[in-house]
Amino acid sequence: MKKKISILGSTGSIGENTLKILKKDKKNIDVFLLSTNTNISKVVRQAKEFKVKNVIINDLDAYNKARLKYKKLNINFYNSFNNLDKIFKSKNDFIMSSITGLSGLKPTLDTIKFTKNILIANKEAIICGWSLILKELKKNKTKFIPVDSEHFSIYSLLK
């Protein structure tokens, strides 16, 4: 059975590296959703390569350009993480949260309920919002997996 994964911040370095790893086992992976802030050409390339049907483009101008330019593609474009209830019909196996800075906290919190495992590579979200993240993890029975070596080390020591 294919593992369903979504990548928040797929056009950044961590998102790109995640996709490089997934590329090695494409037949067992279903990339369900990708997101970017403004890099529409890269996220569309990624969506085509992995046959992704759902893309969130957070910047309104970039979103409008993508909708017009790529309207013939079989991709559902969304402009914010406020549409998650419309996008997710069942839980993902993994969501990689790699949106940089504090702007990654809300999407991380909002997606925890839609996954069995949340992989977080954003130290600002963890540092500033850990109590909120932990509350959502417990409420939704979602497993937390820190991806960055510093996060992983601290989390391992705390356990």
Secondary structure per residue as TSV (DSSP state, phi and psi in degrees):
chain	resnum	aa	ss	phi	psi
A	1	M	-	360.0	135.1
A	2	K	-	-69.3	143.6
A	3	K	E	-88.0	129.8
A	4	K	E	-93.6	126.0
A	5	I	E	-135.4	143.4
A	6	S	E	-121.5	149.2
A	7	I	E	-127.3	114.3
A	8	L	E	-89.1	118.9
A	9	G	T	86.3	43.1
A	10	S	T	-69.6	-18.8
A	11	T	T	-91.7	-5.0
A	12	G	S	-83.4	177.3
A	13	S	H	-63.4	-40.7
A	14	I	H	-69.7	-41.6
A	15	G	H	-61.4	-43.9
A	16	E	H	-62.5	-43.7
A	17	N	H	-66.4	-34.5
A	18	T	H	-60.9	-45.3
A	19	L	H	-65.9	-35.0
A	20	K	H	-61.4	-41.4
A	21	I	H	-66.3	-44.5
A	22	L	H	-65.1	-30.2
A	23	K	H	-58.4	-30.5
A	24	K	T	-70.0	-16.8
A	25	D	T	-136.6	42.2
A	26	K	G	-54.3	-34.0
A	27	K	G	-69.5	-17.8
A	28	N	G	-107.6	7.8
A	29	I	E	-123.3	137.3
A	30	D	E	-120.0	102.8
A	31	V	E	-79.3	114.5
A	32	F	E	-90.5	-37.6
A	33	L	E	-149.5	142.8
A	34	L	E	-126.2	156.2
A	35	S	E	-142.8	154.4
A	36	T	E	-149.0	166.7
A	37	N	S	-90.4	-56.3
A	38	T	S	-133.9	-12.5
A	39	N	-	-83.2	74.1
A	40	I	H	-68.9	-38.0
A	41	S	H	-63.9	-41.0
A	42	K	H	-69.3	-43.8
A	43	V	H	-67.5	-33.0
A	44	V	H	-70.0	-40.1
A	45	R	H	-58.8	-45.4
A	46	Q	H	-62.3	-44.1
A	47	A	H	-61.8	-41.8
A	48	K	H	-63.6	-46.9
A	49	E	H	-62.0	-39.9
A	50	F	H	-101.7	6.7
A	51	K	T	55.6	47.7
A	52	V	-	-85.3	133.6
A	53	K	-	-95.7	-17.3
A	54	N	E	-126.0	125.4
A	55	V	E	-134.4	129.4
A	56	I	E	-104.1	125.6
A	57	I	E	-117.2	108.9
A	58	N	-	-71.4	-35.1
A	59	D	S	-76.0	125.7
A	60	L	H	-62.0	-43.9
A	61	D	H	-62.1	-45.5
A	62	A	H	-63.7	-40.7
A	63	Y	H	-59.6	-48.2
A	64	N	H	-62.5	-40.9
A	65	K	H	-61.8	-45.0
A	66	A	H	-63.4	-44.0
A	67	R	H	-58.6	-40.7
A	68	L	H	-74.3	-48.9
A	69	K	H	-67.8	-34.9
A	70	Y	T	-116.2	28.7
A	71	K	T	-66.2	-20.7
A	72	K	T	-82.8	-11.9
A	73	L	S	-77.8	155.8
A	74	N	S	-88.9	59.9
A	75	I	-	-127.9	133.0
A	76	N	E	-89.7	115.2
A	77	F	E	-96.4	135.1
A	78	Y	E	-125.7	152.7
A	79	N	S	-102.4	-3.9
A	80	S	S	-160.8	169.9
A	81	F	G	-80.0	2.6
A	82	N	G	-72.5	-11.0
A	83	N	G	-96.5	11.4
A	84	L	H	-58.5	-37.2
A	85	D	H	-63.3	-28.5
A	86	K	H	-78.8	-30.9
A	87	I	H	-82.6	-49.6
A	88	F	-	-90.2	117.9
A	89	K	S	-101.4	-19.7
A	90	S	S	-147.3	168.5
A	91	K	-	-73.7	140.5
A	92	N	E	-75.6	159.4
A	93	D	E	-76.1	-37.8
A	94	F	E	-143.5	142.8
A	95	I	E	-126.0	125.1
A	96	M	E	-93.4	116.6
A	97	S	E	-101.3	104.1
A	98	S	-	-129.8	25.8
A	99	I	-	-74.7	127.3
A	100	T	-	-77.2	155.1
A	101	G	S	73.5	-174.3
A	102	L	G	-66.4	-21.2
A	103	S	G	-65.5	-13.0
A	104	G	G	-83.7	-11.2
A	105	L	H	-65.2	-52.3
A	106	K	H	-61.6	-47.6
A	107	P	H	-59.8	-35.9
A	108	T	H	-63.4	-50.0
A	109	L	H	-60.1	-41.8
A	110	D	H	-70.2	-25.3
A	111	T	H	-96.3	-10.9
A	112	I	G	-55.3	-39.6
A	113	K	G	-71.2	-10.5
A	114	F	G	-102.7	14.5
A	115	T	E	-145.2	154.7
A	116	K	E	-81.0	-31.7
A	117	N	E	-137.2	127.9
A	118	I	E	-109.6	123.6
A	119	L	E	-100.7	123.0
A	120	I	E	-119.0	127.4
A	121	A	-	-120.5	26.3
A	122	N	-	-122.1	103.2
A	123	K	H	-66.7	-33.8
A	124	E	H	-63.3	-41.0
A	125	A	H	-63.6	-42.0
A	126	I	H	-67.9	-46.5
A	127	I	H	-66.5	-48.1
A	128	C	H	-80.3	-28.0
A	129	G	H	-123.8	20.1
A	130	W	H	-55.6	-42.9
A	131	S	H	-63.1	-37.1
A	132	L	H	-69.5	-42.5
A	133	I	H	-62.0	-47.7
A	134	L	H	-60.0	-40.6
A	135	K	H	-60.4	-45.4
A	136	E	H	-67.8	-38.2
A	137	L	H	-59.4	-47.4
A	138	K	H	-66.3	-45.5
A	139	K	H	-60.3	-36.9
A	140	N	H	-104.2	3.8
A	141	K	T	54.6	43.6
A	142	T	-	-100.6	136.4
A	143	K	E	-83.8	135.2
A	144	F	E	-95.7	127.0
A	145	I	E	-127.5	106.3
A	146	P	E	-75.1	132.4
A	147	V	-	-96.0	-41.2
A	148	D	S	-68.8	145.6
A	149	S	H	-60.8	-38.9
A	150	E	H	-64.5	-45.3
A	151	H	H	-62.8	-43.9
A	152	F	H	-62.7	-43.4
A	153	S	H	-62.5	-47.9
A	154	I	H	-63.5	-45.2
A	155	Y	H	-62.1	-41.5
A	156	S	H	-63.3	-41.1
A	157	L	H	-65.9	-38.2
A	158	L	H	-67.6	-30.8
A	159	K	-	-74.9	360.0
